[in-house]
Amino acid sequence: MPQLINKFEMDESRLEPHLRLLWNRGLIEEERFDNETHYVVTERGLTVLKVVSPLIREAHKLQIRNFEAITNVLSGAGYS
């Protein structure tokens, strides 16, 4: 879990509910290697990722475009 905490920059109390949600839905599973718990994406999780990933990428593009549009409006109004 320390690697996930560092990667997502959130403490264990915030990360744990997200992992539990994914685990309860069968999207990840826990595996023990060298006395450490690792979280592995299941086949079901991979299927969901194939559907959701393009949607997330598109949403991110829209956010960037909206941010750029707002920045341009503010710059044009002298708020740069």
Backbone torsions as a table, in degrees:
resi	resn	phi	psi	omega
1	MET	NA	-29.5	179.7
2	PRO	-56.2	-36.3	178.4
3	GLN	-64.6	-40.0	178.8
4	LEU	-67.8	-39.8	178.6
5	ILE	-59.7	-44.6	179.3
6	ASN	-68.2	-43.7	-177.5
7	LYS	-62.8	-43.5	-176.1
8	PHE	-95.4	-0.5	177.0
9	GLU	51.5	48.7	174.6
10	MET	-141.2	150.6	-178.1
11	ASP	-77.6	167.9	-174.5
12	GLU	-59.8	-36.3	-178.9
13	SER	-65.2	-28.2	176.8
14	ARG	-86.6	-33.0	-177.2
15	LEU	-76.3	-38.7	-175.1
16	GLU	-53.8	-46.4	179.0
17	PRO	-60.6	-34.7	179.2
18	HIS	-67.7	-44.0	177.9
19	LEU	-63.7	-41.2	179.4
20	ARG	-62.1	-41.2	178.3
21	LEU	-61.1	-46.6	179.0
22	LEU	-64.1	-41.4	179.8
23	TRP	-65.7	-45.2	-179.8
24	ASN	-61.4	-27.6	-179.8
25	ARG	-93.8	4.0	176.9
26	GLY	74.9	22.0	-178.1
27	LEU	-91.0	-24.0	174.6
28	ILE	-135.7	163.3	173.1
29	GLU	-140.2	157.1	178.5
30	GLU	-93.8	138.2	173.9
31	GLU	-133.1	143.3	179.8
32	ARG	-101.0	125.7	174.4
33	PHE	-132.6	125.5	177.3
34	ASP	50.5	48.1	179.4
35	ASN	60.8	22.7	176.0
36	GLU	-123.9	143.9	176.2
37	THR	-88.7	128.6	176.3
38	HIS	-118.7	145.3	178.0
39	TYR	-104.7	127.0	-174.7
40	VAL	-119.9	136.2	177.7
41	VAL	-73.5	131.0	180.0
42	THR	-82.7	172.5	175.6
43	GLU	-58.3	-42.1	177.9
44	ARG	-62.5	-41.4	177.9
45	GLY	-61.1	-40.9	177.8
46	LEU	-63.3	-40.0	178.6
47	THR	-62.5	-44.0	178.8
48	VAL	-64.2	-42.6	179.1
49	LEU	-59.5	-38.1	179.6
50	LYS	-62.4	-32.0	179.6
51	VAL	-83.7	-43.2	-171.2
52	VAL	-80.4	-35.7	-175.8
53	SER	-55.2	-47.0	177.9
54	PRO	-62.3	-34.4	178.7
55	LEU	-67.0	-41.1	178.8
56	ILE	-65.6	-43.0	178.3
57	ARG	-60.2	-42.9	-179.4
58	GLU	-66.4	-41.0	177.9
59	ALA	-62.4	-39.8	178.6
60	HIS	-62.9	-42.6	178.4
61	LYS	-60.8	-41.6	179.3
62	LEU	-63.6	-41.2	178.6
63	GLN	-61.9	-43.3	-179.7
64	ILE	-64.3	-43.2	179.3
65	ARG	-62.5	-42.8	179.1
66	ASN	-63.5	-41.6	178.8
67	PHE	-62.5	-43.7	179.1
68	GLU	-63.9	-39.4	178.9
69	ALA	-64.2	-43.4	179.1
70	ILE	-64.1	-42.7	179.0
71	THR	-60.8	-43.0	179.1
72	ASN	-63.4	-41.6	179.5
73	VAL	-63.8	-45.9	-179.3
74	LEU	-64.8	-40.2	178.1
75	SER	-63.5	-41.4	178.4
76	GLY	-64.8	-26.9	179.6
77	ALA	-90.8	4.7	177.4
78	GLY	88.4	16.9	179.6
79	TYR	-104.4	45.6	-178.3
80	SER	-90.1	NA	NA
